[in-house]
Amino acid sequence: MIHKVTFDMDTILPEPSGVLVAMGMKTHHKVSPRVEDSLGVAFQIFSEKAEPVGIYSPVSRHEFKTVFEGEGLNSDESPVRDIYLRSNALHLYALTLGKAIVTVINDLNDNDDYAVSHMLNTIASSAADKAAGEMEKIIFKTSDDRPHHDYILGYSPGYCGWDISGQKKLFEYLDPGAIEITLNSSFLMDPVKSVTGVIISGSPEIHSFIPGYPFCKLCKTKSCIPRLKGIKEQVGNR
């Protein structure tokens, strides 16, 4: 069964200070009134134009095996493969901030309003990431097919050895077109401020791995580092 989610804007809005840091400014750096005004405009536009919505569906290990193997282009070694094979529950998901926010970002850039465009783009990227985190929380609260002490984390095509071509099978199974997300021949999504993947529920230990795979050197986000730290802390507190 596919479930639809409409995200509360307050839960996905990033902190202004975090947006500035993501743009390259140092923490606690004093910004000019002009920057503050532009940031305020960007947040106002985001609140008016973003339409955060998502869908998710439980999937069996057997079903996810087909999705994960995709077009046969995954890395020979992938932590996602090892993790899902030891999981207690799996959910595919897709979410988007909608087409309107992307249109505004592009229009601002075309009209040479680079500052607000860049800020709005950063806000949207951070909000999409936070929405993915909210999806994890929603599934954690609503899933009744997992042990109480399970740890839930999401993984997406294009990361951790799961080739981006995995989007094709994911789209075939979940049909994100229902929330107006489409996929092009390069497996990139439209709107671009969209996230898809699998949310894996299992013992905290299954999510722990050493980021020393060949593809780790090419990763730009290094988002697994704080995640792995959180897992280590939870395991230590058990």
CYANA upper distance limits for C-alpha pairs under 8 A (distance plus 0.5 A):
  1 MET  CA     57 SER  CA      6.27
  1 MET  CA     58 PRO  CA      7.64
  2 ILE  CA     55 ILE  CA      7.04
  2 ILE  CA     56 TYR  CA      6.13
  2 ILE  CA     57 SER  CA      5.13
  2 ILE  CA     58 PRO  CA      8.30
  2 ILE  CA    174 LEU  CA      8.14
  3 HIS  CA     55 ILE  CA      5.90
  3 HIS  CA     56 TYR  CA      5.85
  3 HIS  CA     57 SER  CA      6.71
  4 LYS  CA     53 VAL  CA      8.00
  4 LYS  CA     54 GLY  CA      6.30
  4 LYS  CA     55 ILE  CA      4.88
  4 LYS  CA     56 TYR  CA      7.20
  5 VAL  CA     53 VAL  CA      6.16
  5 VAL  CA     54 GLY  CA      5.46
  5 VAL  CA     55 ILE  CA      6.33
  6 THR  CA     52 PRO  CA      6.73
  6 THR  CA     53 VAL  CA      5.02
  6 THR  CA     54 GLY  CA      6.92
  7 PHE  CA     11 THR  CA      7.87
  7 PHE  CA     12 ILE  CA      8.05
  7 PHE  CA     52 PRO  CA      6.10
  7 PHE  CA     53 VAL  CA      6.38
  7 PHE  CA     54 GLY  CA      8.22
  7 PHE  CA    131 ALA  CA      7.70
  7 PHE  CA    134 GLU  CA      8.48
  8 ASP  CA     12 ILE  CA      7.56
  8 ASP  CA     52 PRO  CA      8.48
  9 MET  CA     13 LEU  CA      6.71
  9 MET  CA     47 SER  CA      7.80
  9 MET  CA     52 PRO  CA      8.09
 11 THR  CA    130 LYS  CA      8.16
 11 THR  CA    131 ALA  CA      8.22
 11 THR  CA    134 GLU  CA      8.01
 12 ILE  CA    127 ALA  CA      5.50
 12 ILE  CA    128 ALA  CA      7.90
 12 ILE  CA    130 LYS  CA      5.60
 12 ILE  CA    131 ALA  CA      5.99
 12 ILE  CA    134 GLU  CA      8.13
 13 LEU  CA    123 ILE  CA      8.08
 13 LEU  CA    126 SER  CA      8.27
 13 LEU  CA    127 ALA  CA      6.02
 13 LEU  CA    130 LYS  CA      8.12
 14 PRO  CA     18 GLY  CA      7.14
 14 PRO  CA     19 VAL  CA      7.32
 14 PRO  CA    123 ILE  CA      7.14
 14 PRO  CA    126 SER  CA      6.70
 14 PRO  CA    127 ALA  CA      6.58
 14 PRO  CA    130 LYS  CA      8.16
 15 GLU  CA     19 VAL  CA      6.96
 16 PRO  CA     20 LEU  CA      6.92
 16 PRO  CA     39 LEU  CA      8.11
 17 SER  CA     21 VAL  CA      6.79
 17 SER  CA     27 THR  CA      7.98
 17 SER  CA     28 HIS  CA      8.42
 18 GLY  CA     22 ALA  CA      6.57
 19 VAL  CA     23 MET  CA      6.78
 19 VAL  CA    119 MET  CA      7.88
 19 VAL  CA    122 THR  CA      6.88
 19 VAL  CA    123 ILE  CA      6.72
 19 VAL  CA    126 SER  CA      8.14
 20 LEU  CA     24 GLY  CA      7.09
 20 LEU  CA     25 MET  CA      6.02
 20 LEU  CA     26 LYS  CA      8.40
 21 VAL  CA     25 MET  CA      5.20
 21 VAL  CA     26 LYS  CA      6.37
 21 VAL  CA     27 THR  CA      6.72
 22 ALA  CA    122 THR  CA      7.69
 23 MET  CA    119 MET  CA      8.15
 23 MET  CA    122 THR  CA      7.65
 25 MET  CA     29 HIS  CA      7.26
 31 VAL  CA     35 VAL  CA      6.71
 31 VAL  CA     36 GLU  CA      7.26
 32 SER  CA     36 GLU  CA      6.88
 33 PRO  CA     37 ASP  CA      6.55
 34 ARG  CA     38 SER  CA      6.71
 35 VAL  CA     39 LEU  CA      6.56
 36 GLU  CA     40 GLY  CA      6.64
 37 ASP  CA     41 VAL  CA      6.77
 38 SER  CA     42 ALA  CA      6.72
 38 SER  CA    115 ALA  CA      7.52
 38 SER  CA    116 VAL  CA      6.16
 38 SER  CA    119 MET  CA      8.40
 39 LEU  CA     43 PHE  CA      6.75
 39 LEU  CA    116 VAL  CA      7.29
 39 LEU  CA    119 MET  CA      6.92
 39 LEU  CA    120 LEU  CA      8.46
 40 GLY  CA     44 GLN  CA      6.66
 41 VAL  CA     45 ILE  CA      6.70
 41 VAL  CA    116 VAL  CA      7.70
 42 ALA  CA     46 PHE  CA      6.68
 42 ALA  CA    116 VAL  CA      6.16
 42 ALA  CA    117 SER  CA      8.09
 42 ALA  CA    119 MET  CA      6.67
 42 ALA  CA    120 LEU  CA      5.48
 42 ALA  CA    123 ILE  CA      8.36
 43 PHE  CA     47 SER  CA      6.71
 43 PHE  CA    120 LEU  CA      7.47
 43 PHE  CA    123 ILE  CA      7.90
 44 GLN  CA     48 GLU  CA      6.82
 45 ILE  CA     49 LYS  CA      6.44
 45 ILE  CA    120 LEU  CA      8.26
 46 PHE  CA     50 ALA  CA      5.89
 46 PHE  CA    101 ILE  CA      7.27
 46 PHE  CA    120 LEU  CA      7.33
 46 PHE  CA    123 ILE  CA      8.16
 46 PHE  CA    124 ALA  CA      7.85
 49 LYS  CA    100 ALA  CA      6.35
 49 LYS  CA    101 ILE  CA      5.82
 50 ALA  CA     97 LEU  CA      5.83
 50 ALA  CA     98 GLY  CA      6.69
 50 ALA  CA    100 ALA  CA      7.22
 50 ALA  CA    101 ILE  CA      5.85
 51 GLU  CA     96 THR  CA      8.11
 51 GLU  CA     97 LEU  CA      5.50
 51 GLU  CA     98 GLY  CA      5.74
 51 GLU  CA    100 ALA  CA      8.44
 52 PRO  CA     95 LEU  CA      7.69
 52 PRO  CA     96 THR  CA      6.14
 52 PRO  CA     97 LEU  CA      4.72
 52 PRO  CA     98 GLY  CA      7.00
 52 PRO  CA    131 ALA  CA      8.34
 53 VAL  CA     95 LEU  CA      6.14
 53 VAL  CA     96 THR  CA      6.23
 53 VAL  CA     97 LEU  CA      7.09
 53 VAL  CA     98 GLY  CA      8.31
 53 VAL  CA    179 ILE  CA      7.71
 54 GLY  CA     93 TYR  CA      7.74
 54 GLY  CA     94 ALA  CA      6.00
 54 GLY  CA     95 LEU  CA      4.37
 54 GLY  CA     96 THR  CA      6.83
 54 GLY  CA    179 ILE  CA      7.55
 55 ILE  CA     93 TYR  CA      6.11
 55 ILE  CA     94 ALA  CA      5.98
 55 ILE  CA     95 LEU  CA      6.88
 55 ILE  CA    176 PRO  CA      7.90
 55 ILE  CA    179 ILE  CA      8.22
 56 TYR  CA     91 HIS  CA      6.93
 56 TYR  CA     92 LEU  CA      6.01
 56 TYR  CA     93 TYR  CA      4.61
 56 TYR  CA     94 ALA  CA      6.99
 56 TYR  CA    174 LEU  CA      8.11
 57 SER  CA     91 HIS  CA      5.83
 57 SER  CA     92 LEU  CA      5.94
 57 SER  CA     93 TYR  CA      7.02
 57 SER  CA    174 LEU  CA      7.72
 58 PRO  CA     89 ALA  CA      8.14
 58 PRO  CA     90 LEU  CA      6.33
 58 PRO  CA     91 HIS  CA      4.70
 58 PRO  CA     92 LEU  CA      6.86
 59 VAL  CA     63 GLU  CA      6.59
 59 VAL  CA     64 PHE  CA      6.75
 59 VAL  CA     89 ALA  CA      8.29
 59 VAL  CA     90 LEU  CA      6.00
 59 VAL  CA     91 HIS  CA      5.94
 59 VAL  CA     92 LEU  CA      7.15
 60 SER  CA     64 PHE  CA      6.57
 60 SER  CA     89 ALA  CA      7.97
 60 SER  CA     90 LEU  CA      7.02
 61 ARG  CA     65 LYS  CA      6.51
 61 ARG  CA     84 TYR  CA      7.79
 61 ARG  CA     85 LEU  CA      7.63
 61 ARG  CA     90 LEU  CA      7.68
 62 HIS  CA     66 THR  CA      7.47
 63 GLU  CA     67 VAL  CA      7.20
 64 PHE  CA     68 PHE  CA      6.34
 64 PHE  CA     90 LEU  CA      8.40
 65 LYS  CA     69 GLU  CA      6.54
 66 THR  CA     70 GLY  CA      6.78
 66 THR  CA    169 LYS  CA      7.92
 67 VAL  CA    166 GLY  CA      7.02
 67 VAL  CA    169 LYS  CA      5.43
 67 VAL  CA    170 LEU  CA      6.06
 67 VAL  CA    173 TYR  CA      8.21
 68 PHE  CA     81 ARG  CA      8.39
 68 PHE  CA    162 TRP  CA      7.61
 68 PHE  CA    166 GLY  CA      6.58
 68 PHE  CA    169 LYS  CA      8.26
 69 GLU  CA     73 LEU  CA      8.14
 69 GLU  CA     74 ASN  CA      7.44
 69 GLU  CA    166 GLY  CA      7.50
 70 GLY  CA    165 SER  CA      7.05
 70 GLY  CA    166 GLY  CA      5.10
 70 GLY  CA    167 GLN  CA      8.15
 70 GLY  CA    168 LYS  CA      7.44
 70 GLY  CA    169 LYS  CA      6.13
 71 GLU  CA    165 SER  CA      6.75
 71 GLU  CA    166 GLY  CA      7.09
 73 LEU  CA    163 ASP  CA      6.41
 73 LEU  CA    165 SER  CA      7.75
 74 ASN  CA     78 SER  CA      8.19
 74 ASN  CA    161 GLY  CA      6.25
 74 ASN  CA    162 TRP  CA      5.66
 74 ASN  CA    163 ASP  CA      5.29
 75 SER  CA    161 GLY  CA      5.39
 75 SER  CA    162 TRP  CA      7.31
 75 SER  CA    163 ASP  CA      7.71
 76 ASP  CA    161 GLY  CA      8.37
 77 GLU  CA     81 ARG  CA      8.42
 77 GLU  CA    161 GLY  CA      7.35
 77 GLU  CA    213 TYR  CA      8.13
 78 SER  CA     82 ASP  CA      7.36
 78 SER  CA    160 CYS  CA      6.54
 78 SER  CA    161 GLY  CA      5.25
 78 SER  CA    162 TRP  CA      7.31
 78 SER  CA    213 TYR  CA      8.47
 79 PRO  CA     83 ILE  CA      6.50
 79 PRO  CA    160 CYS  CA      6.86
 79 PRO  CA    161 GLY  CA      7.75
 79 PRO  CA    209 PHE  CA      7.51
 80 VAL  CA     84 TYR  CA      6.56
 80 VAL  CA    155 TYR  CA      7.78
 80 VAL  CA    160 CYS  CA      7.07
 80 VAL  CA    161 GLY  CA      7.85
 80 VAL  CA    162 TRP  CA      7.54
 81 ARG  CA     85 LEU  CA      6.77
 82 ASP  CA     86 ARG  CA      7.23
 82 ASP  CA    206 ILE  CA      8.37
 83 ILE  CA     87 SER  CA      6.78
 83 ILE  CA    200 ILE  CA      8.29
 83 ILE  CA    206 ILE  CA      6.00
 83 ILE  CA    207 HIS  CA      6.61
 84 TYR  CA     90 LEU  CA      8.09
 84 TYR  CA    200 ILE  CA      7.03
 86 ARG  CA    202 GLY  CA      7.66
 86 ARG  CA    206 ILE  CA      7.20
 87 SER  CA    200 ILE  CA      6.91
 87 SER  CA    201 SER  CA      6.25
 87 SER  CA    202 GLY  CA      5.20
 87 SER  CA    203 SER  CA      8.07
 87 SER  CA    206 ILE  CA      8.08
 88 ASN  CA    145 ASP  CA      8.18
 88 ASN  CA    146 ARG  CA      6.48
 88 ASN  CA    147 PRO  CA      8.25
 88 ASN  CA    200 ILE  CA      8.24
 88 ASN  CA    201 SER  CA      6.10
 88 ASN  CA    202 GLY  CA      5.52
 89 ALA  CA    145 ASP  CA      7.20
 89 ALA  CA    146 ARG  CA      6.75
 89 ALA  CA    200 ILE  CA      6.64
 89 ALA  CA    201 SER  CA      5.53
 89 ALA  CA    202 GLY  CA      7.42
 90 LEU  CA    198 VAL  CA      7.20
 90 LEU  CA    199 ILE  CA      6.31
 90 LEU  CA    200 ILE  CA      5.37
 90 LEU  CA    201 SER  CA      6.73
 91 HIS  CA    198 VAL  CA      6.01
 91 HIS  CA    199 ILE  CA      5.62
 91 HIS  CA    200 ILE  CA      7.18
 92 LEU  CA    170 LEU  CA      8.09
 92 LEU  CA    174 LEU  CA      7.54
 92 LEU  CA    196 THR  CA      8.16
 92 LEU  CA    197 GLY  CA      6.33
 92 LEU  CA    198 VAL  CA      4.89
 92 LEU  CA    199 ILE  CA      6.79
 93 TYR  CA    174 LEU  CA      7.92
 93 TYR  CA    196 THR  CA      6.06
 93 TYR  CA    197 GLY  CA      6.10
 93 TYR  CA    198 VAL  CA      6.57
 93 TYR  CA    199 ILE  CA      7.87
 94 ALA  CA    176 PRO  CA      6.69
 94 ALA  CA    194 SER  CA      7.84
 94 ALA  CA    195 VAL  CA      6.20
 94 ALA  CA    196 THR  CA      4.69
 94 ALA  CA    197 GLY  CA      7.16
 95 LEU  CA    128 ALA  CA      8.41
 95 LEU  CA    131 ALA  CA      8.13
 95 LEU  CA    132 ALA  CA      7.96
 95 LEU  CA    176 PRO  CA      8.48
 95 LEU  CA    179 ILE  CA      8.36
 95 LEU  CA    194 SER  CA      6.02
 95 LEU  CA    195 VAL  CA      5.86
 95 LEU  CA    196 THR  CA      6.90
 96 THR  CA    128 ALA  CA      7.61
 96 THR  CA    179 ILE  CA      8.22
 96 THR  CA    181 ILE  CA      7.74
 96 THR  CA    191 PRO  CA      7.61
 96 THR  CA    193 LYS  CA      6.42
 96 THR  CA    194 SER  CA      4.56
 96 THR  CA    195 VAL  CA      6.90
 97 LEU  CA    101 ILE  CA      7.55
 97 LEU  CA    124 ALA  CA      8.12
 97 LEU  CA    128 ALA  CA      7.38
 97 LEU  CA    191 PRO  CA      8.23
 97 LEU  CA    193 LYS  CA      6.35
 97 LEU  CA    194 SER  CA      6.89
 98 GLY  CA    102 VAL  CA      7.91
 98 GLY  CA    180 GLU  CA      8.27
 98 GLY  CA    191 PRO  CA      6.74
 98 GLY  CA    193 LYS  CA      7.82
 98 GLY  CA    194 SER  CA      8.37
 99 LYS  CA    103 THR  CA      6.80
 99 LYS  CA    190 ASP  CA      8.27
 99 LYS  CA    191 PRO  CA      5.89
100 ALA  CA    104 VAL  CA      6.81
101 ILE  CA    105 ILE  CA      6.82
101 ILE  CA    124 ALA  CA      8.40
102 VAL  CA    106 ASN  CA      6.78
102 VAL  CA    191 PRO  CA      7.34
102 VAL  CA    192 VAL  CA      7.82
102 VAL  CA    193 LYS  CA      7.72
103 THR  CA    107 ASP  CA      6.57
104 VAL  CA    108 LEU  CA      6.57
105 ILE  CA    109 ASN  CA      6.83
105 ILE  CA    117 SER  CA      5.60
105 ILE  CA    118 HIS  CA      8.27
105 ILE  CA    120 LEU  CA      7.04
105 ILE  CA    121 ASN  CA      6.84
106 ASN  CA    110 ASP  CA      6.62
106 ASN  CA    117 SER  CA      7.83
107 ASP  CA    111 ASN  CA      6.65
108 LEU  CA    112 ASP  CA      6.88
108 LEU  CA    113 ASP  CA      5.60
108 LEU  CA    114 TYR  CA      7.23
108 LEU  CA    116 VAL  CA      7.67
108 LEU  CA    117 SER  CA      5.84
109 ASN  CA    113 ASP  CA      5.99
109 ASN  CA    114 TYR  CA      5.77
109 ASN  CA    117 SER  CA      6.11
113 ASP  CA    117 SER  CA      6.66
114 TYR  CA    118 HIS  CA      6.37
115 ALA  CA    119 MET  CA      6.69
116 VAL  CA    120 LEU  CA      6.39
117 SER  CA    121 ASN  CA      6.53
118 HIS  CA    122 THR  CA      6.69
119 MET  CA    123 ILE  CA      6.64
120 LEU  CA    124 ALA  CA      6.59
121 ASN  CA    125 SER  CA      6.70
122 THR  CA    126 SER  CA      6.67
123 ILE  CA    127 ALA  CA      6.50
124 ALA  CA    128 ALA  CA      6.59
124 ALA  CA    193 LYS  CA      7.30
125 SER  CA    129 ASP  CA      6.92
125 SER  CA    193 LYS  CA      6.97
126 SER  CA    130 LYS  CA      6.73
127 ALA  CA    131 ALA  CA      6.51
128 ALA  CA    132 ALA  CA      6.85
128 ALA  CA    193 LYS  CA      6.93
128 ALA  CA    194 SER  CA      7.13
128 ALA  CA    195 VAL  CA      7.41
129 ASP  CA    133 GLY  CA      7.00
129 ASP  CA    195 VAL  CA      8.30
130 LYS  CA    134 GLU  CA      6.71
131 ALA  CA    135 MET  CA      6.66
132 ALA  CA    136 GLU  CA      7.00
132 ALA  CA    154 GLY  CA      8.19
132 ALA  CA    195 VAL  CA      7.59
133 GLY  CA    137 LYS  CA      7.03
134 GLU  CA    138 ILE  CA      6.66
135 MET  CA    139 ILE  CA      6.71
136 GLU  CA    140 PHE  CA      6.56
136 GLU  CA    152 ILE  CA      7.01
136 GLU  CA    153 LEU  CA      7.06
136 GLU  CA    154 GLY  CA      7.42
136 GLU  CA    199 ILE  CA      7.19
137 LYS  CA    141 LYS  CA      6.69
138 ILE  CA    142 THR  CA      6.64
139 ILE  CA    143 SER  CA      5.99
140 PHE  CA    152 ILE  CA      7.31
146 ARG  CA    150 ASP  CA      7.14
146 ARG  CA    201 SER  CA      7.50
146 ARG  CA    202 GLY  CA      8.05
147 PRO  CA    202 GLY  CA      8.41
149 HIS  CA    203 SER  CA      7.52
150 ASP  CA    201 SER  CA      6.45
150 ASP  CA    202 GLY  CA      5.28
150 ASP  CA    203 SER  CA      5.37
150 ASP  CA    204 PRO  CA      6.96
151 TYR  CA    201 SER  CA      6.14
151 TYR  CA    202 GLY  CA      5.97
151 TYR  CA    203 SER  CA      6.22
151 TYR  CA    204 PRO  CA      5.52
152 ILE  CA    199 ILE  CA      7.05
152 ILE  CA    200 ILE  CA      6.03
152 ILE  CA    201 SER  CA      4.93
152 ILE  CA    202 GLY  CA      7.12
153 LEU  CA    199 ILE  CA      5.92
153 LEU  CA    200 ILE  CA      6.00
153 LEU  CA    201 SER  CA      7.29
153 LEU  CA    207 HIS  CA      8.29
154 GLY  CA    197 GLY  CA      7.05
154 GLY  CA    198 VAL  CA      5.98
154 GLY  CA    199 ILE  CA      4.55
154 GLY  CA    200 ILE  CA      6.60
155 TYR  CA    159 TYR  CA      7.80
155 TYR  CA    160 CYS  CA      8.39
155 TYR  CA    197 GLY  CA      5.94
155 TYR  CA    198 VAL  CA      5.92
155 TYR  CA    199 ILE  CA      6.87
155 TYR  CA    200 ILE  CA      8.27
156 SER  CA    162 TRP  CA      7.84
156 SER  CA    195 VAL  CA      8.23
156 SER  CA    196 THR  CA      6.51
156 SER  CA    197 GLY  CA      4.58
156 SER  CA    198 VAL  CA      6.91
157 PRO  CA    162 TRP  CA      5.62
157 PRO  CA    163 ASP  CA      6.05
157 PRO  CA    164 ILE  CA      5.01
157 PRO  CA    165 SER  CA      7.68
157 PRO  CA    166 GLY  CA      6.16
157 PRO  CA    167 GLN  CA      6.71
157 PRO  CA    196 THR  CA      8.06
157 PRO  CA    197 GLY  CA      6.83
158 GLY  CA    162 TRP  CA      6.10
158 GLY  CA    163 ASP  CA      5.36
158 GLY  CA    164 ILE  CA      4.52
158 GLY  CA    165 SER  CA      8.25
158 GLY  CA    166 GLY  CA      8.46
159 TYR  CA    163 ASP  CA      7.47
159 TYR  CA    164 ILE  CA      8.11
159 TYR  CA    219 CYS  CA      8.25
160 CYS  CA    215 PHE  CA      7.72
160 CYS  CA    216 CYS  CA      7.86
161 GLY  CA    215 PHE  CA      7.17
162 TRP  CA    166 GLY  CA      7.40
164 ILE  CA    187 PHE  CA      6.99
165 SER  CA    186 SER  CA      8.32
165 SER  CA    187 PHE  CA      6.31
166 GLY  CA    170 LEU  CA      6.89
167 GLN  CA    171 PHE  CA      6.45
167 GLN  CA    183 LEU  CA      8.41
167 GLN  CA    187 PHE  CA      6.68
167 GLN  CA    196 THR  CA      8.41
168 LYS  CA    172 GLU  CA      6.80
168 LYS  CA    183 LEU  CA      8.26
168 LYS  CA    187 PHE  CA      7.42
169 LYS  CA    173 TYR  CA      6.72
170 LEU  CA    174 LEU  CA      6.52
170 LEU  CA    175 ASP  CA      8.30
170 LEU  CA    197 GLY  CA      8.23
171 PHE  CA    175 ASP  CA      5.44
171 PHE  CA    176 PRO  CA      6.61
171 PHE  CA    183 LEU  CA      8.48
176 PRO  CA    180 GLU  CA      7.05
176 PRO  CA    181 ILE  CA      5.86
176 PRO  CA    182 THR  CA      7.60
177 GLY  CA    181 ILE  CA      5.37
177 GLY  CA    182 THR  CA      6.34
181 ILE  CA    189 MET  CA      7.07
181 ILE  CA    190 ASP  CA      6.12
181 ILE  CA    191 PRO  CA      6.73
181 ILE  CA    194 SER  CA      8.05
182 THR  CA    189 MET  CA      6.15
182 THR  CA    190 ASP  CA      5.76
182 THR  CA    191 PRO  CA      7.97
183 LEU  CA    187 PHE  CA      6.07
183 LEU  CA    188 LEU  CA      6.11
183 LEU  CA    189 MET  CA      5.18
183 LEU  CA    190 ASP  CA      6.85
184 ASN  CA    188 LEU  CA      6.07
184 ASN  CA    189 MET  CA      7.03
184 ASN  CA    190 ASP  CA      8.28
188 LEU  CA    192 VAL  CA      8.08
189 MET  CA    194 SER  CA      7.36
190 ASP  CA    194 SER  CA      7.90
202 GLY  CA    206 ILE  CA      7.17
202 GLY  CA    207 HIS  CA      8.41
203 SER  CA    207 HIS  CA      8.16
204 PRO  CA    208 SER  CA      7.60
204 PRO  CA    231 ILE  CA      6.57
204 PRO  CA    234 GLN  CA      7.92
204 PRO  CA    235 VAL  CA      7.00
205 GLU  CA    231 ILE  CA      8.01
205 GLU  CA    235 VAL  CA      7.65
207 HIS  CA    228 LEU  CA      8.18
207 HIS  CA    231 ILE  CA      7.94
208 SER  CA    228 LEU  CA      6.57
208 SER  CA    231 ILE  CA      7.32
208 SER  CA    232 LYS  CA      8.14
209 PHE  CA    228 LEU  CA      8.13
211 PRO  CA    216 CYS  CA      6.70
211 PRO  CA    224 CYS  CA      8.34
212 GLY  CA    216 CYS  CA      6.68
212 GLY  CA    217 LYS  CA      8.48
213 TYR  CA    217 LYS  CA      8.14
214 PRO  CA    218 LEU  CA      8.35
215 PHE  CA    219 CYS  CA      7.18
223 SER  CA    227 ARG  CA      7.31
224 CYS  CA    228 LEU  CA      6.35
225 ILE  CA    229 LYS  CA      6.80
226 PRO  CA    230 GLY  CA      6.74
227 ARG  CA    231 ILE  CA      6.82
228 LEU  CA    232 LYS  CA      6.67
229 LYS  CA    233 GLU  CA      6.79
230 GLY  CA    234 GLN  CA      6.75
231 ILE  CA    235 VAL  CA      6.63
232 LYS  CA    236 GLY  CA      6.59
233 GLU  CA    237 ASN  CA      6.77
234 GLN  CA    238 ARG  CA      7.01
